[in-house]
Amino acid sequence: MSGHGTPIPMTSSPCGPLSGVAEVPGDKSISHRSLILGAMAVGETRITGLLEGEDVLDTAKAMRAFGAEVTKHDDGSWSVHGVGVGGFAEPDNVIDCGNSGTGVRLIMGAMASSPITATFTGDASLNGRPMARVTDPLALFGAQTVGRKGGRLPMTIVGAADPVPVRYEVPVPSAQVKSAVLLAGLNAPGQTVVIEQEATRDHSERMLAGFGAAITVEDTDEGRVITLTGRPELKPQVIAVPRDPSSAAFPVCAALLTPGSDVLVPGIGLNPTRAGLFTTLREMGADLTYENEREEGGEPVADLRARYSPNMQGIEVPPERAASMIDEYPVLSVVAANANGVTMMAGVKELRVKESDRIDAMARGLRANGVTVDEGEDWWSVTGLGIGNVPGGGTCESYLDHRIAMSFMVMGMGAQSPVSVDDGGPIATSFPIFEPLMASLGAKVARG
């Protein structure tokens, strides 16, 4: 059963050329952070391009529960009247973060260094995901946590009455963990230091600086050292959210696999900590170009043009690239199934603890559609059949995971027979216009 209601089976059928302009939604990572930091600033933050998927809307509701005034305006923009660092009120009710691991972990960090108590829950998928990776460092600030066995939601956090600054080395590459610690550090005196051995998406660092926090980032022998000075007065901002590269991945990859396709995906954020998929596709021989490269709101942006690419080759994806494309491996595996030769993906154990075990989920679905997959704890490989040679015809489980569902819908567009998923409902968490957008390009995605 979907955590968002009755399951919605979906089927994607082979289609003719995809063409047109794919205006994908705003970046999910930046949307979450815009709302949270807006709520921690003093004054009114204005946001345009906010992703209005269920994950981000749940974060907006949470910020209201903590005392911020969050409003959507008739012109589609949003405003957040913040309460200041340390100004969160104690919520009257349980905070439901739906399917969003990013939302719940960042919000936990934002409230953990204030003397308030909050209880968090989510859908079946989120309630099965580990939270100790965040609650362990939050305990160093003085927060206390009570949750289910294995550090799982529902969970209550008692924020620290007298928080202390923390020096924390992130044990595995995780932008969510890093960001949670930095947000907690905002209301701790002195300097909070986060050290990561491998750079992860840096939207939090960029946005904290934009809101006026004193934050430095330095590459040292110890790793990437991020130092934040606590208790600033964050200044409200005007934020234009770039379009989401993780959402852009789906029309881009669909165009690469579908004969005759030529699709433009405008205004995509190309932050180097997020653009690993596009680099990988180009290395495989994809006809993918960047047009009108520019900077918006401190983030590099470009229009992507993706054309049918019948001669892509399997490659070994560098493990150090994993953090910059961790959410895109599912759809990359679909491209790999249509390439020539083996694509090896290593250093990806983080995929085991996303909305689903994404390695297992994709391996099962790919095999059900005639593709050979090998896997280990932190690696997997896909043996490509060449463009147009994937049999298809299988029904795949989405495991309440939006990216799994969309990846198999892309697979069906270039397979020999239709590909189905048991539940496409979770797609609404990050890409609520997926179906009409793909249909406008010429795809055949049907419910039922």
N, C-alpha and C positions, 0 to 999 in steps of 0.2 A: 504493500500500500504506500502511496505517496504521502509524505508529510504535509503535502499541500492540498489534500483532498482526494477525490476518486482518481485512480490511475487513468492516464490518457495515453493509450497505445498510439504509436505513430509509425508510418511506413514511408520510406523514401525510395522512389523508383528511378531507374535510369532516365536521363533527360537529354535534350538537345543542348546546344551551346548556352552557357550562362553569359549574359551581357547586361551592362548598365552600371549604375552607381549604387554602391552599397553603403548607406549612411548608418553605420553601426552606433550603438548607444555609447554614452560617456563611460570613461574608465571607472571600473568598480573600486579599485584600490584608492584612487584619488577622491572619489565620491564619499566613501566612508570617512576618510581623514578630513575632508572639508567640513563635514557635519560635526565631527567630534572636536576638532580644533576650533571651529566656529563657536561651539558651545562653551569652550574654555577661554575664549577671548572676552574682552570687555567692549561691548558695542555690537553693531550690526555687520555681519558678514553676508555678502551677496554672492550667490552661486548660479552660474549658467551652465547648461550641459550636464547637469546631474543625472546619473543613471537612475531611472525610476523603476528598477527591478525590485523584487521582494526583499532581497538581502539589504539593500540600501534603505528602503522604506522602513524596515525593521530598526535600523540604526537611527533613523530620524525619530521614530516613536520612542526609542530609548532615550535620546537626548531630551525630548519633552519630559519624560518621566524623571529625569535628573534635574529639571527646572529650567532648561533653556526654552526659548520661544522659537519654534521652527515652523515656517510658513511657506506654502507654495503659492506663487502669484499667478494671475491670469495670463501673463506673458510666458509662463513656463519656467521662470526663474524662481529661486528659493532664497529666503533670508533666514539667518540664524542670529537671534539676539542672545549673546553669551552671558554666562554668569561669572566668568573669571576663573583663573586657576584656583583650585581649592574651594570653589563656590557651589559645587554640586549639592543639590538637596537629596535627601534619602527618598527613594522611590516608594510609592504606596503599594505597588503590586510587583509581581514577578516580572522580570524583563525577559521577553520571548524574542530570541534572535533568529528564529526560523532555521534556515539552512546555513547561516553565515558563520564560518569559523573566523574569518577576518573581523567581522563585527563584534562577536562576543569577546574575542581575545583582546582587541584594542580597547573596548569599553571597560573590561576588567582592569586593564592597566590604568586607564584614565581615572577610575574611581578608587583604586587600591590604596592611594596615599592620602585619602580624605577620611575623616572619622564618621563614616556612614556605612550602612549595611545594605547589601543588595543580593537578591537571588536571581540566578540566570537559568534559563532552560532553552530548548530548541526543538526541532523536529527529530524524528527517529534517527536520521543520519547524524545530525550534530550531536545528539545526546550519546552517540556511540564513539565520538572522537575524543582523544586524550587531551586533557587540559593541564596536566601537571607540568608540561614544558613551559607554561606561562605562570601557573600558580606557584611553582617552586621559586623563581626569581622574585615574584611579588612578595613572597614571605620574607625575603631579605629586607624589604622596606618596613616590615612590621605588620603586614596584612595577614589575616587568618582565614582559612578556607575549610569548608565542610562540603564534601560532595559524595557522589556514589563511588563504589569500588573502582579502582583503576583511575581515579581522578577524573570522573566523567560527570556531565550534567545530568539532572539539575544540581546546582551548586550555589552555595551561599558564601559570599566574601564579606568579611568584616574589615573595613579599611583601617589603616594605621592611624591612630590618634596622634602619635608623635613620630612621623616617618623619618627615616635616616637615608642619606644618599647611598647608592650601591655601586659597586664595581663588578660587572658581570661579563663573563666570557660565554657567548652563545655556543652551546655544545654541538648543535647541528645548524646548517644554514636555514634561517627562518626569519623572513621579514616581519611576520606576525609577532614572534617572541621579542625581537629587537624593538619593534614599535611599542609593544606593551610596556617594556621596561622604560623606554624613553618617556612615554606618556605618564607613567607613575613618577618618574623623576622630576616632572614639572612641579609637583607640589612637595618635593623633598628639599631641605636646605642644602646648600653646597653643590658639589658637582657629582652627577651620576655619569658613570662611564660604562659604555658597552663596547665589547671587543668581539669582532667576528673574523674568523679565519678566511671566509669566503664572502665576497660582497653579495648582498641580496638587494632587492629593489629598494631604492633610496627615497621614495616619495615622502616618507615621514621626515627625514632630515631636511629635504628641500622645503617642505611645507612649514616645519617648525621655524626654520630661518625666515621664511616669508612672513610668518606671524610675529616675528620680532624676538624669538627666543635666542639666547646666546648659546650657539652650538658650533662645534668644530669637528671636522673629520680629517683624520691623518692616517696615512699608510705607513706602518712601522714594521720592524722585525717581529713584533708581537702580533701583528695583524692589523685589521682596519679598526682604528680606535675612534670612537664617537664620544665626545664629551659635551654634556648638557649642564648648564647652570640653572639650578632650580629657582622656583618662585618668581618668574618674570611676569610682567603684565603683558599678555598677548594682545596684539593690536588687530582689530577686525580687518578682513581682506575682501577684495573683489576677485573671485576665482572663476576662470573659464575652464571647465573640465575638458581635457582632450578626449577623443574617442578611444575606446578600449582596445589595445592590441590583442588581448586574449579573445575578445569577441571578433575582431577582424580576422583572426586565424581561420574561422569557419568559411566565410565567403572566399577568402584567398585560396585556401586549400581546395575548396570545391571547384574553383575556376581552373586550377592546375590540372585537375583530374578529368575534366569534362571536355570532350573534343570541341574545338572551335571557340572556346570561351575567351572573353576579354572583359574583365571587371575592374572598375576603379573603386577603391575604398578610401575616401578622403579623410584628412584630419586625424591621422592615427598617431598616438603618442609613441615615440621611438626612444624613450629613455633607455640607455644602454643596459640597464639592469633588467629590462623587460623584452628586449628585441631579439633574444636568442633564436626563436623559431625562424624568423625571417632570414637571419644569417645562415641557419642550417639549411633552409629550403634552397637558398641560392647556391650553397655548396653542393647540393644534390643535383643542380642543373635546372632549377625552376626559373621560368621566365617571369621574374618578379623585380620590378623597378620602383625606385623612390622618386617621386616628382614633387616639385614645389616645396623643397625642404625649408623649414623655418623654425622659429622658437615662439612658443605661446605659454605665458604664465610660468616661465622658467623651465619648461619642458621642451625637448626637441620633438618636432612634429613633421610629418610628411604625408602626401597622398600616395597610396600604394596602388600599383597597376599589376594585376596578375593575369597571365595568359596561359592557355592550355600548354602543358609541358610534357610531351610524350616520351622523352628520353631521360627522365630522372634516374639517378643511380643511388643505390644504397651506400651509406657512409658510416663511419664510426663517429658518433657525436661526442665531442670532448666532455668528460665528466665535469670539468670546471665550468661548463656552460649551463649546467642543470638549473642553477638558481635563477638564471635569467629567462627560463622558459618552462618552469616546473608545471604550469597549468596547461601547457600546449603539447605535452608528450602524447596524450590520447589521440589528438587529431594528427600529430606527426606520424603516429603508427599507422594511421589510415593511408597517408601519403606513402609511407614506406612499403605498404602492401602493394602499391601500384608502381613502385620503382623497380629497377633491375638490380638483383643482388640483395645482400643482407645489410640491414641497418641495425647497428648496435648502439644501445642507449645504456650507459653506466652511470653510477653515482646518483641513482634516482630513488633511494629508499624512502624519501619524503612522500613519494607517490603512494606508499602503502598506508598512509594515515591522512589522506585528504578526505573529501566528502564520501569517498568509497576507497577501497584498495584498488587504485586505478590500474595497476599492473595486472592484477588478477581479473578485473572486470573487462579490460580491453583484450587480454589474452583469450578469455572465454568467448567473447563476441567475435573476435577475428577468426578463431578456430571454427566457430559455428558457420562462418561464411567462406571456409575453404582456404584459410591462410595459416601458414606454419609459424608458430611463435615458440621461442624458448625463453625461460625466465629464471632468475635467481632472486635472492633477497633484495639486492639493490641494483639489478640490471635486467634488461630484457632485450631480445633481438627479434626482428621481423624479417622473414624471407620474402622478398618481393616477387610478384608474379609478372610484373610488367603492366603497363597501362592498359586498362580494359580487360584484363584477364582474371580479375577477382570474381569468383563465381557468385557470391552473394546468396540470397535466398534464405538467410537465417533470421531468427528472432533473438535479440540480445536483451539481457537485463541491464537496466540503467543504474540500479542500486541507489536510487534517489539522488543521482549525480548528474547535474546539468551538462557538464562537459562530456561525460560518457554518452549521454543521449544525443547531443549535437554531433559528436564525432561519428557515430554510426549513421546519422542522417546524411552526413557528407559522404560516407562510404557508399550508400545506396545510389547516389547520383552518378558514380562512375563504375558501379558493378554491373555484372551481366544480368542479375535478377534483383528485384527489390530487397531492401534490408529493413527490418522492423525492430522497434524497441518496445518493451512492455509498458513503459511509462515515460512520456516526454514532459509531464507536468513540471518537473523541477527546472526545466529550461527557463521558466519565468523568473527564477531567482536572479539571473544575470543578463538575460537576453530576451526580454519580453516581446520584442518584435521579430524574433527569429523567423517564424513561419511566413508572415507577410513579406518580410524583406527578401527571403530566399525565393519566394514565389514571384516577386517582382523581377528577379533576375532570370527566371525561367525554370526554377527547380520544381520538382513534383513531390512535395511533402504533404501527406494526408493523415488526418486523425482516424483512428478506428482500425 
